[in-house]
Amino acid sequence: MTARRRPRAQTAERRDSLVREVRAGNGNIHELARRFGVSTSTVRRDLRELELSGEITRTYGGAVGGPQELPLRDKEHGRRREKEAIAAVAADLVDTGDVVLLDAGSTTARLARRLRDRTGITVVAAGLNAIALLAEAPGVELIVLGGRVRHPGEGVVGPFAEEQLRWIGPDKVFLGADGVTARGLCCPSPEQARLKHAMLHAGRATYVLADHSKIGAEPFAYWTPLDRPHTLIVDAAARPADLEPLPGTALLAPPDDQTDQPGRHPRSEP
């Protein structure tokens, strides 16, 4: 299998902007070519790569980005390096003795994978992928949130899960999102938005795990307000101008091949 070359910075920035345009409903190839000052063949190539990474869905003459929700297995193929970098930073925040609450999602599943070899921690999991990863981890006490399994995201939702959180006080909560704006976390369903809000308020410290393509994205109509102190963990490709409107604090996760500590960018608290 031939490894793909990573796109140049200019190409990567254009593709990030393309994702935002497509998710906003502006998916016509000819309009996108005029907007970005490139050929239609370049736009088609960009859209093909974005579809392979699970960011958008191509259609005849263009592409759509929402409100279609991608299956979890497709999400797991996109932004792999960024998600691994974010998961590495998150895993370093987990201490022995901690009770950790994990939201459903592809990035939180990568965090679960990094916690498998830990000892003396308790993980409360809401996603089937994280549950499968931790079910046989000998040093991890696993608690599974009960409720309805929602497809295609494969996460547990509903009043049973929300009720359970009344009796659990996690030390750290790790949330995923399909979009992060000043309004909050963008979610595909109202049930997910309610559960994330309950998770946000359940623990002592809350972290949002989101790669840079999620910053400013609004693919769906449902929202979890970020109405308590929290920290966003995002990869280093996030632009300061995009982070500035967001409440809270941001930790920038360095690329996999760098060992320096993540940068902290304070912002006003909500």
C-alpha angles and dihedrals in degrees: 000000000000115000116232119239116240112251120253117261092256091050093046091050091050091050092050088053090047090055090053092048093048093047088051089056099260098121105136110125096218093047091049091049091053093045094053098034095238135116123274089243089059090050091049090051091049092049091048091054092045091052091051089053091050096246099119143001119240121226134182105294096002145351143273128217105182166083081002112104116216122225113259092245089059092048090053090064095056126086093357097165092047093049092048091052091050092047091051092055091046093050091054089059093060114094131194109275094028125138105217127195115206123197120213117267146093097274094046088050089057088053089051089053090055091050096053094093096046123108131210098026133115120216123197106199132195099178128078092221093056091044091054092048095050101035093094099032102124097203097046124082104213124206117186121209110230126225143081118333107230121211140247090016094051093218130134115248139165142072095303091061092045091049091051090057090064088071099043127076108189121196091217132020122199116197131188127206143189090218138004122206138147085274092061138252117345114225135186095228140025090239091059091047091053094047093048089051090052089049091048090059098037102078143052094244128021129201129189115211112205134146118228094264089066094057109105093002119138106179096150140040101238127085143194109207113227091223100153134054113286142153126237115215109201135162121263093256090076111114117234090226090058093048096047097080093051122097124235129024131312130215114200112216112215120226118276093258094056124080102190119114120270116263120246119219113189119209132175114290119240 
